[in-house]
Amino acid sequence: ETVAPWMPRWGALMVERGFFKQPPNQYRVTNWIGDLRAQFKWHIDSQRHGERILVISLTDGRQIGFRPRAKRQDPYVLRQDAGDIYIIRATARWQWEHRVLPAGADRTGGESFVMAWKRPTGGRE
């Protein structure tokens, strides 16, 4: 993916504010449209993408669902509007399944800006 000039500037700001120890080296803008069941399934993150991921919502009405891995229960839903930020790390990332949930009349997941620090093998954030 092409990294726009504004993306690393946001990464530097996140280091300055203490969200990351080093500038993220993974940036992407996502636009989850269509049938999210096929595109974005319940999952546990891969550890190769570092200890935490920061997500900034670019649209209103985004919904992120979290549920315990061992239990298929109704998810805890985090609603986000444009400008809202969340960091996923620790238990929420490694022991809880999560996904973008379909929302609104068009049943999409909306847009977000994702920053992560993809560590080299054996490295730490």
ChimeraX commands (.cxc) that place a marker at each C-alpha (Angstrom):
marker #1 position 0.00,0.00,0.00 radius 0.5
marker #1 position 1.10,3.57,-0.63 radius 0.5
marker #1 position 1.93,5.49,2.51 radius 0.5
marker #1 position 0.69,9.08,2.21 radius 0.5
marker #1 position 2.97,11.78,3.70 radius 0.5
marker #1 position 0.49,12.55,6.50 radius 0.5
marker #1 position 0.60,8.98,7.83 radius 0.5
marker #1 position 4.18,8.99,9.23 radius 0.5
marker #1 position 3.52,12.44,10.69 radius 0.5
marker #1 position 0.66,10.91,12.68 radius 0.5
marker #1 position 2.98,8.06,13.69 radius 0.5
marker #1 position 5.55,10.57,14.99 radius 0.5
marker #1 position 2.80,12.32,16.94 radius 0.5
marker #1 position 1.79,9.02,18.54 radius 0.5
marker #1 position 5.41,8.50,19.68 radius 0.5
marker #1 position 5.50,12.04,21.03 radius 0.5
marker #1 position 2.26,11.39,22.96 radius 0.5
marker #1 position 3.54,8.07,24.36 radius 0.5
marker #1 position 1.32,5.63,22.44 radius 0.5
marker #1 position 4.32,3.97,20.78 radius 0.5
marker #1 position 8.00,3.72,21.77 radius 0.5
marker #1 position 9.05,3.84,18.12 radius 0.5
marker #1 position 7.27,5.22,15.04 radius 0.5
marker #1 position 4.87,2.68,13.56 radius 0.5
marker #1 position 6.08,1.14,10.32 radius 0.5
marker #1 position 2.69,-0.08,9.19 radius 0.5
marker #1 position -0.03,2.36,8.11 radius 0.5
marker #1 position -3.25,1.80,6.24 radius 0.5
marker #1 position -6.64,3.31,5.65 radius 0.5
marker #1 position -9.37,0.69,5.59 radius 0.5
marker #1 position -12.84,0.97,4.14 radius 0.5
marker #1 position -14.89,-2.05,5.10 radius 0.5
marker #1 position -17.77,-2.26,2.63 radius 0.5
marker #1 position -20.11,-4.98,1.49 radius 0.5
marker #1 position -20.58,-8.29,3.29 radius 0.5
marker #1 position -18.29,-8.03,6.30 radius 0.5
marker #1 position -18.85,-11.66,7.24 radius 0.5
marker #1 position -16.79,-12.61,4.20 radius 0.5
marker #1 position -14.18,-9.84,4.50 radius 0.5
marker #1 position -13.55,-9.47,8.20 radius 0.5
marker #1 position -14.15,-12.55,10.34 radius 0.5
marker #1 position -13.82,-12.94,14.11 radius 0.5
marker #1 position -10.11,-13.32,14.82 radius 0.5
marker #1 position -7.22,-13.15,17.28 radius 0.5
marker #1 position -4.40,-10.92,16.01 radius 0.5
marker #1 position -1.04,-12.20,14.82 radius 0.5
marker #1 position 1.83,-11.37,17.16 radius 0.5
marker #1 position 4.07,-10.50,14.22 radius 0.5
marker #1 position 2.33,-7.10,14.08 radius 0.5
marker #1 position 3.71,-5.90,17.40 radius 0.5
marker #1 position 2.27,-5.41,20.84 radius 0.5
marker #1 position -0.44,-2.89,19.99 radius 0.5
marker #1 position -2.39,-1.37,17.14 radius 0.5
marker #1 position -3.90,2.12,17.20 radius 0.5
marker #1 position -7.05,2.76,15.15 radius 0.5
marker #1 position -8.64,6.14,14.39 radius 0.5
marker #1 position -12.19,6.09,13.07 radius 0.5
marker #1 position -12.73,8.21,9.95 radius 0.5
marker #1 position -16.49,7.73,9.79 radius 0.5
marker #1 position -19.41,7.85,12.22 radius 0.5
marker #1 position -21.16,4.75,13.50 radius 0.5
marker #1 position -18.32,2.21,13.27 radius 0.5
marker #1 position -18.74,-0.76,15.57 radius 0.5
marker #1 position -16.01,-3.07,16.80 radius 0.5
marker #1 position -17.08,-6.28,18.55 radius 0.5
marker #1 position -15.08,-8.14,21.22 radius 0.5
marker #1 position -15.91,-11.55,22.70 radius 0.5
marker #1 position -14.06,-14.17,24.76 radius 0.5
marker #1 position -12.32,-16.67,22.52 radius 0.5
marker #1 position -13.68,-19.76,24.27 radius 0.5
marker #1 position -17.30,-18.57,24.46 radius 0.5
marker #1 position -19.52,-17.70,21.52 radius 0.5
marker #1 position -21.56,-15.12,23.37 radius 0.5
marker #1 position -22.95,-11.75,22.36 radius 0.5
marker #1 position -20.01,-9.41,21.83 radius 0.5
marker #1 position -19.13,-6.31,23.77 radius 0.5
marker #1 position -19.60,-3.55,21.16 radius 0.5
marker #1 position -17.42,-0.46,20.98 radius 0.5
marker #1 position -19.10,2.25,18.91 radius 0.5
marker #1 position -16.87,4.80,17.24 radius 0.5
marker #1 position -17.54,8.05,15.46 radius 0.5
marker #1 position -15.17,10.08,13.28 radius 0.5
marker #1 position -12.11,11.08,15.32 radius 0.5
marker #1 position -12.51,8.38,17.99 radius 0.5
marker #1 position -9.38,6.35,18.75 radius 0.5
marker #1 position -8.79,2.97,20.34 radius 0.5
marker #1 position -5.67,0.93,21.01 radius 0.5
marker #1 position -5.95,-2.83,21.01 radius 0.5
marker #1 position -3.33,-4.71,23.03 radius 0.5
marker #1 position -2.83,-7.36,25.70 radius 0.5
marker #1 position -5.87,-9.51,26.57 radius 0.5
marker #1 position -8.18,-7.80,24.06 radius 0.5
marker #1 position -5.74,-8.65,21.29 radius 0.5
marker #1 position -4.45,-12.09,22.23 radius 0.5
marker #1 position -7.32,-13.72,24.14 radius 0.5
marker #1 position -10.49,-12.07,22.84 radius 0.5
marker #1 position -11.81,-12.42,19.32 radius 0.5
marker #1 position -12.68,-9.15,17.63 radius 0.5
marker #1 position -13.90,-7.78,14.33 radius 0.5
marker #1 position -15.47,-4.79,12.61 radius 0.5
marker #1 position -19.24,-5.24,12.75 radius 0.5
marker #1 position -21.68,-4.29,9.99 radius 0.5
marker #1 position -23.49,-1.08,10.92 radius 0.5
marker #1 position -25.95,1.43,9.54 radius 0.5
marker #1 position -28.38,1.17,6.66 radius 0.5
marker #1 position -25.68,0.00,4.25 radius 0.5
marker #1 position -24.34,-2.61,6.74 radius 0.5
marker #1 position -20.71,-1.58,6.19 radius 0.5
marker #1 position -17.92,-1.16,8.68 radius 0.5
marker #1 position -16.91,2.36,7.67 radius 0.5
marker #1 position -13.41,3.77,7.26 radius 0.5
marker #1 position -10.51,3.83,9.69 radius 0.5
marker #1 position -6.82,4.75,9.81 radius 0.5
marker #1 position -4.71,1.97,11.34 radius 0.5
marker #1 position -1.18,2.33,12.74 radius 0.5
marker #1 position 0.92,-0.59,13.92 radius 0.5
marker #1 position 4.52,-1.39,14.63 radius 0.5
marker #1 position 5.40,-4.55,12.77 radius 0.5
marker #1 position 8.35,-5.85,14.70 radius 0.5
marker #1 position 11.12,-7.95,13.21 radius 0.5
marker #1 position 11.29,-11.59,14.29 radius 0.5
marker #1 position 12.37,-11.77,17.92 radius 0.5
marker #1 position 12.09,-7.99,18.40 radius 0.5
marker #1 position 10.05,-6.04,20.90 radius 0.5
marker #1 position 8.10,-2.84,20.50 radius 0.5
marker link #1:1,2 radius 0.2
marker link #1:2,3 radius 0.2
marker link #1:3,4 radius 0.2
marker link #1:4,5 radius 0.2
marker link #1:5,6 radius 0.2
marker link #1:6,7 radius 0.2
marker link #1:7,8 radius 0.2
marker link #1:8,9 radius 0.2
marker link #1:9,10 radius 0.2
marker link #1:10,11 radius 0.2
marker link #1:11,12 radius 0.2
marker link #1:12,13 radius 0.2
marker link #1:13,14 radius 0.2
marker link #1:14,15 radius 0.2
marker link #1:15,16 radius 0.2
marker link #1:16,17 radius 0.2
marker link #1:17,18 radius 0.2
marker link #1:18,19 radius 0.2
marker link #1:19,20 radius 0.2
marker link #1:20,21 radius 0.2
marker link #1:21,22 radius 0.2
marker link #1:22,23 radius 0.2
marker link #1:23,24 radius 0.2
marker link #1:24,25 radius 0.2
marker link #1:25,26 radius 0.2
marker link #1:26,27 radius 0.2
marker link #1:27,28 radius 0.2
marker link #1:28,29 radius 0.2
marker link #1:29,30 radius 0.2
marker link #1:30,31 radius 0.2
marker link #1:31,32 radius 0.2
marker link #1:32,33 radius 0.2
marker link #1:33,34 radius 0.2
marker link #1:34,35 radius 0.2
marker link #1:35,36 radius 0.2
marker link #1:36,37 radius 0.2
marker link #1:37,38 radius 0.2
marker link #1:38,39 radius 0.2
marker link #1:39,40 radius 0.2
marker link #1:40,41 radius 0.2
marker link #1:41,42 radius 0.2
marker link #1:42,43 radius 0.2
marker link #1:43,44 radius 0.2
marker link #1:44,45 radius 0.2
marker link #1:45,46 radius 0.2
marker link #1:46,47 radius 0.2
marker link #1:47,48 radius 0.2
marker link #1:48,49 radius 0.2
marker link #1:49,50 radius 0.2
marker link #1:50,51 radius 0.2
marker link #1:51,52 radius 0.2
marker link #1:52,53 radius 0.2
marker link #1:53,54 radius 0.2
marker link #1:54,55 radius 0.2
marker link #1:55,56 radius 0.2
marker link #1:56,57 radius 0.2
marker link #1:57,58 radius 0.2
marker link #1:58,59 radius 0.2
marker link #1:59,60 radius 0.2
marker link #1:60,61 radius 0.2
marker link #1:61,62 radius 0.2
marker link #1:62,63 radius 0.2
marker link #1:63,64 radius 0.2
marker link #1:64,65 radius 0.2
marker link #1:65,66 radius 0.2
marker link #1:66,67 radius 0.2
marker link #1:67,68 radius 0.2
marker link #1:68,69 radius 0.2
marker link #1:69,70 radius 0.2
marker link #1:70,71 radius 0.2
marker link #1:71,72 radius 0.2
marker link #1:72,73 radius 0.2
marker link #1:73,74 radius 0.2
marker link #1:74,75 radius 0.2
marker link #1:75,76 radius 0.2
marker link #1:76,77 radius 0.2
marker link #1:77,78 radius 0.2
marker link #1:78,79 radius 0.2
marker link #1:79,80 radius 0.2
marker link #1:80,81 radius 0.2
marker link #1:81,82 radius 0.2
marker link #1:82,83 radius 0.2
marker link #1:83,84 radius 0.2
marker link #1:84,85 radius 0.2
marker link #1:85,86 radius 0.2
marker link #1:86,87 radius 0.2
marker link #1:87,88 radius 0.2
marker link #1:88,89 radius 0.2
marker link #1:89,90 radius 0.2
marker link #1:90,91 radius 0.2
marker link #1:91,92 radius 0.2
marker link #1:92,93 radius 0.2
marker link #1:93,94 radius 0.2
marker link #1:94,95 radius 0.2
marker link #1:95,96 radius 0.2
marker link #1:96,97 radius 0.2
marker link #1:97,98 radius 0.2
marker link #1:98,99 radius 0.2
marker link #1:99,100 radius 0.2
marker link #1:100,101 radius 0.2
marker link #1:101,102 radius 0.2
marker link #1:102,103 radius 0.2
marker link #1:103,104 radius 0.2
marker link #1:104,105 radius 0.2
marker link #1:105,106 radius 0.2
marker link #1:106,107 radius 0.2
marker link #1:107,108 radius 0.2
marker link #1:108,109 radius 0.2
marker link #1:109,110 radius 0.2
marker link #1:110,111 radius 0.2
marker link #1:111,112 radius 0.2
marker link #1:112,113 radius 0.2
marker link #1:113,114 radius 0.2
marker link #1:114,115 radius 0.2
marker link #1:115,116 radius 0.2
marker link #1:116,117 radius 0.2
marker link #1:117,118 radius 0.2
marker link #1:118,119 radius 0.2
marker link #1:119,120 radius 0.2
marker link #1:120,121 radius 0.2
marker link #1:121,122 radius 0.2
marker link #1:122,123 radius 0.2
marker link #1:123,124 radius 0.2
marker link #1:124,125 radius 0.2
view
